[in-house]
Amino acid sequence: MTRALQRVVAQAAASLTSTLVVVLAISLAAIAVAVLVFGLTISGATGLYFVVWWVAVFAVLPFGVRSQSETGEVVGGTDPGAPTAPALREKAIWTTGLATIVLIAVVWLLPLTGL
């Protein structure tokens, strides 16, 4: 991961609107490639992408998280292991990129035409 890519993702995640636009654009592009290049149906590609995205989000969530006890900023009434800055919008973009790569790899490697 380069610093330039991290900066681009941080800029795209600056607001909820820009994050949603980026996630939707990348998702639609991935589904379009699965349909047009690999012969999946729209519903099949969308369903497969949805499953891959949700599996990927649980893989991406722990990256870069520092707990309140690690930073020494425990807020009263919260668990000391709660994250201080979870960066969920950035993780949504990273998850979408990872899910796109996995989706293309899966439909390329497995004979899913007509799904």
MARBANU-96545 format. One record per residue (C-alpha): residue number from 0; residue in one letter; x, y, z. Coordinates in steps of 0.02 Angstrom, whole numbers, plus 32768, in hexadecimal, padded with zeros to 4 digits. Layout:
@resi:NUM; resn:A; xx:X; yy:Y; zz:Z;
...
END
This chain:
@resi:0; resn:M; xx:8000; yy:8000; zz:8000;
@resi:1; resn:T; xx:8049; yy:80A5; zz:7FD0;
@resi:2; resn:R; xx:802F; yy:8149; zz:8029;
@resi:3; resn:A; xx:7FE1; yy:8191; zz:7F8C;
@resi:4; resn:L; xx:7F5A; yy:810C; zz:7F89;
@resi:5; resn:Q; xx:7F39; yy:8126; zz:8042;
@resi:6; resn:R; xx:7F25; yy:81E1; zz:8023;
@resi:7; resn:V; xx:7EAB; yy:81C2; zz:7F94;
@resi:8; resn:V; xx:7E43; yy:814F; zz:8001;
@resi:9; resn:A; xx:7E46; yy:81CD; zz:8090;
@resi:10; resn:Q; xx:7E0C; yy:8257; zz:801B;
@resi:11; resn:A; xx:7D81; yy:81E9; zz:7FD5;
@resi:12; resn:A; xx:7D4A; yy:81C1; zz:8086;
@resi:13; resn:A; xx:7D46; yy:8277; zz:80BB;
@resi:14; resn:S; xx:7C87; yy:827B; zz:80BA;
@resi:15; resn:L; xx:7BFD; yy:81FA; zz:80BE;
@resi:16; resn:T; xx:7BBF; yy:8231; zz:8013;
@resi:17; resn:S; xx:7C68; yy:821D; zz:7FBE;
@resi:18; resn:T; xx:7C83; yy:8175; zz:8013;
@resi:19; resn:L; xx:7BDA; yy:8135; zz:7FD7;
@resi:20; resn:V; xx:7BFB; yy:8172; zz:7F26;
@resi:21; resn:V; xx:7CA6; yy:811E; zz:7F1F;
@resi:22; resn:V; xx:7C66; yy:807A; zz:7F6A;
@resi:23; resn:L; xx:7BD0; yy:8077; zz:7EF4;
@resi:24; resn:A; xx:7C39; yy:809F; zz:7E5A;
@resi:25; resn:I; xx:7CBB; yy:8019; zz:7E7F;
@resi:26; resn:S; xx:7C33; yy:7F99; zz:7EAA;
@resi:27; resn:L; xx:7BD2; yy:7FBA; zz:7E0B;
@resi:28; resn:A; xx:7C71; yy:7FAE; zz:7DA4;
@resi:29; resn:A; xx:7C9C; yy:7F06; zz:7DF3;
@resi:30; resn:I; xx:7BED; yy:7EC2; zz:7DD5;
@resi:31; resn:A; xx:7BF1; yy:7F03; zz:7D21;
@resi:32; resn:V; xx:7C96; yy:7EA9; zz:7D00;
@resi:33; resn:A; xx:7C50; yy:7E08; zz:7D49;
@resi:34; resn:V; xx:7BB6; yy:7E16; zz:7CDA;
@resi:35; resn:L; xx:7C02; yy:7E55; zz:7C38;
@resi:36; resn:V; xx:7CA9; yy:7DFB; zz:7C37;
@resi:37; resn:F; xx:7C86; yy:7D5B; zz:7C97;
@resi:38; resn:G; xx:7BD0; yy:7D3B; zz:7C69;
@resi:39; resn:L; xx:7B7D; yy:7D41; zz:7D13;
@resi:40; resn:T; xx:7ACB; yy:7D80; zz:7D24;
@resi:41; resn:I; xx:7AB2; yy:7E27; zz:7D79;
@resi:42; resn:S; xx:7A5E; yy:7DD6; zz:7E0F;
@resi:43; resn:G; xx:7AE5; yy:7D50; zz:7E1A;
@resi:44; resn:A; xx:7B73; yy:7DCD; zz:7E12;
@resi:45; resn:T; xx:7B1D; yy:7E3F; zz:7E8F;
@resi:46; resn:G; xx:7AFD; yy:7DB1; zz:7F09;
@resi:47; resn:L; xx:7BAE; yy:7D6F; zz:7EFC;
@resi:48; resn:Y; xx:7BF5; yy:7E1E; zz:7F12;
@resi:49; resn:F; xx:7B86; yy:7E3B; zz:7FAA;
@resi:50; resn:V; xx:7BC6; yy:7D9C; zz:7FFE;
@resi:51; resn:V; xx:7C7B; yy:7DC1; zz:7FD3;
@resi:52; resn:W; xx:7C6B; yy:7E75; zz:8011;
@resi:53; resn:W; xx:7C26; yy:7E3E; zz:80BB;
@resi:54; resn:V; xx:7CAE; yy:7DBC; zz:80D2;
@resi:55; resn:A; xx:7D31; yy:7E3E; zz:80A2;
@resi:56; resn:V; xx:7CED; yy:7EC0; zz:811C;
@resi:57; resn:F; xx:7D0E; yy:7E4D; zz:81AE;
@resi:58; resn:A; xx:7DBF; yy:7E31; zz:816F;
@resi:59; resn:V; xx:7DE0; yy:7EEC; zz:815C;
@resi:60; resn:L; xx:7D8F; yy:7F2C; zz:81FD;
@resi:61; resn:P; xx:7E20; yy:7F05; zz:8275;
@resi:62; resn:F; xx:7EA6; yy:7F59; zz:820A;
@resi:63; resn:G; xx:7EF1; yy:7FF4; zz:8259;
@resi:64; resn:V; xx:7E81; yy:7FF3; zz:82F1;
@resi:65; resn:R; xx:7EC9; yy:8032; zz:8394;
@resi:66; resn:S; xx:7E66; yy:8016; zz:8432;
@resi:67; resn:Q; xx:7E42; yy:809B; zz:84B4;
@resi:68; resn:S; xx:7EB5; yy:8044; zz:8530;
@resi:69; resn:E; xx:7F44; yy:8046; zz:84B1;
@resi:70; resn:T; xx:7F33; yy:8100; zz:8495;
@resi:71; resn:G; xx:7F13; yy:8126; zz:854D;
@resi:72; resn:E; xx:7E6F; yy:8180; zz:8527;
@resi:73; resn:V; xx:7DEB; yy:8112; zz:857B;
@resi:74; resn:V; xx:7D42; yy:8169; zz:8579;
@resi:75; resn:G; xx:7CDA; yy:8148; zz:8614;
@resi:76; resn:G; xx:7C50; yy:80C8; zz:85FB;
@resi:77; resn:T; xx:7CA2; yy:8075; zz:8564;
@resi:78; resn:D; xx:7D08; yy:7FD8; zz:8552;
@resi:79; resn:P; xx:7DC4; yy:7FF7; zz:8556;
@resi:80; resn:G; xx:7DD5; yy:7F89; zz:84BB;
@resi:81; resn:A; xx:7D61; yy:7FF8; zz:8455;
@resi:82; resn:P; xx:7DB7; yy:804B; zz:83C1;
@resi:83; resn:T; xx:7DE6; yy:8102; zz:83CD;
@resi:84; resn:A; xx:7DD7; yy:812A; zz:8313;
@resi:85; resn:P; xx:7D8E; yy:8098; zz:82AE;
@resi:86; resn:A; xx:7D96; yy:80F4; zz:8204;
@resi:87; resn:L; xx:7CFE; yy:8098; zz:81C4;
@resi:88; resn:R; xx:7CE9; yy:80FE; zz:8125;
@resi:89; resn:E; xx:7D9C; yy:80D9; zz:80F0;
@resi:90; resn:K; xx:7D83; yy:8021; zz:8119;
@resi:91; resn:A; xx:7CE5; yy:801E; zz:80AD;
@resi:92; resn:I; xx:7D4E; yy:8059; zz:8019;
@resi:93; resn:W; xx:7DDA; yy:7FDC; zz:803D;
@resi:94; resn:T; xx:7D58; yy:7F52; zz:8051;
@resi:95; resn:T; xx:7D0A; yy:7F7F; zz:7FAB;
@resi:96; resn:G; xx:7DB2; yy:7F77; zz:7F53;
@resi:97; resn:L; xx:7DDD; yy:7ED0; zz:7FA3;
@resi:98; resn:A; xx:7D31; yy:7E89; zz:7F7A;
@resi:99; resn:T; xx:7D44; yy:7EC1; zz:7EC5;
@resi:100; resn:I; xx:7DEC; yy:7E68; zz:7EB5;
@resi:101; resn:V; xx:7DA8; yy:7DCA; zz:7F06;
@resi:102; resn:L; xx:7D0A; yy:7DCB; zz:7E9B;
@resi:103; resn:I; xx:7D6D; yy:7DDB; zz:7DF9;
@resi:104; resn:A; xx:7DE5; yy:7D51; zz:7E32;
@resi:105; resn:V; xx:7D56; yy:7CDD; zz:7E60;
@resi:106; resn:V; xx:7CF6; yy:7CF3; zz:7DBE;
@resi:107; resn:W; xx:7D98; yy:7CE2; zz:7D5B;
@resi:108; resn:L; xx:7DCF; yy:7C42; zz:7DB3;
@resi:109; resn:L; xx:7D28; yy:7BEB; zz:7DC9;
@resi:110; resn:P; xx:7CAD; yy:7BBF; zz:7D3E;
@resi:111; resn:L; xx:7C18; yy:7C25; zz:7D7C;
@resi:112; resn:T; xx:7BD1; yy:7C5B; zz:7CD4;
@resi:113; resn:G; xx:7B14; yy:7C69; zz:7CDE;
@resi:114; resn:L; xx:7B0E; yy:7C7A; zz:7D9C;
END
